[in-house]
Amino acid sequence: MPKRDDFSYQEIYEEVGRTYRYFLSWRHALLGGYLIGIYTLFSHYFENNDMNIQRNLLICLFVITIVFWMIEYRIRELYRACTNSGAKIETDNKFSSIGIYVKLDSKDMRGRIISHSNAFNILFLSVLLAVIYLSFKL
């Protein structure tokens, strides 16, 4: 197995970039799959008058939302690890003033109210609240 010393910073930096984009593509795929899934389940819920089926659809929506939220949280951890690695390489090689990862890893970018992560949180929370509301209407 190759050692870290066998690779240049440039090779490692390029791999960090590829991995970062890979994890972001997971995030995009997750959003698409989730939206299709909840659309399908909600449309069946509103088209069906059988309370047992409606209850089962709400349970599925609740579970799917929790599972997708967990997966999205893990994806956040993975791409943030890439951001941290890229920022370290940029800082170690004295090009932090032009590097994107130093900016992405900065306090200015972390903890913003308007962010993709918060948009996902609002989406998942909204669906969970809708499911809870609809379950009390049954």
Steps between C-alpha positions, in 0.01 A plus 500: 500500500640840408598738778402864519861599426466329161261773381550869436280765657360569156390137455342495844333837437357375171366190673340714771327700225372187325378353828333827600310517170411131534338553839316809377362293212365256761324793661337602173390143430364471853287811455358378170420157635346640815275745316375228266438269795304747710302620199397142427403422859316829557306465173392147597402630842270767358356270231410225745209507747590185693627611842722192541677568173531869584650415840750261339597765243561752779716248686700444180538875451620544856753216481626599155547859612702396806714262293567758227580762763753265659660427162516871420662571836765237429564648155555837671764344722676345202516810282601711801788259556604570141470873564719471809761298310502744210534795737794334674676441169436860394629635831807271503592608147452873560219552249219541750426848366385356167378155607131415507522251786637755747199719419254208524653399833493853646270618776337732246369201306427268791194570705328722246125517528457482123672179394430177317521308826236718662282473191515121533422527872195718429379261229531191721349673802209633293418154371517355852268772631258443210498127573432562869223748416336261253524209745294696754236564234442125448 
